[in-house]
């Protein structure tokens, strides 16, 4: 289960990307969650995925 609050989700996803996954796509596939849902929620607080950094900035 991923956090519903966008700020908590940001922290959770960036931690997972930093420590366990090489891309947002691999994180979403492994956790069986929608990439679109994550990007939409984080866009609502003005964070967007940066492939080069492999994090939301």
C-alpha positions in Angstrom: 0.0 0.0 0.0 1.4 3.4 -1.0 0.7 6.6 0.9 -2.3 8.6 -0.2 -1.0 12.0 0.9 1.0 13.5 -2.0 3.9 14.7 0.3 4.2 11.3 2.0 4.0 9.7 -1.4 6.8 11.9 -2.7 9.1 10.8 0.2 8.1 7.1 -0.2 8.6 7.0 -4.0 11.9 8.9 -4.0 13.3 6.6 -1.3 12.2 3.5 -3.2 13.7 4.9 -6.4 17.0 5.8 -4.7 17.4 2.5 -2.8 15.8 -0.2 -4.8 14.7 0.7 -8.4 16.5 2.0 -11.5 13.4 3.6 -13.0 9.9 4.7 -12.2 8.6 2.0 -14.6 10.4 -0.8 -12.7 9.0 0.5 -9.4 5.5 0.6 -10.7 5.7 -2.8 -12.3 7.1 -4.4 -9.2 4.6 -2.8 -6.8 1.7 -3.3 -9.3 0.8 0.4 -9.2 -0.2 2.9 -11.9 2.6 5.1 -13.1 0.0 7.6 -14.3 -1.6 7.7 -10.8 1.7 8.4 -9.1 2.8 11.1 -11.6 -0.6 12.8 -11.4 -0.6 12.9 -7.6 2.9 14.3 -7.5 2.2 16.8 -10.2 -0.5 18.1 -8.0 2.2 19.3 -5.6 4.4 20.4 -8.6 6.8 17.5 -8.6 7.7 15.7 -11.8 9.8 12.7 -12.6 13.4 13.3 -13.8 14.7 10.2 -15.6 18.3 11.4 -15.4 18.1 11.7 -11.6 15.6 8.9 -11.2 13.6 10.9 -8.7 10.8 13.4 -8.5 12.0 17.0 -8.4 
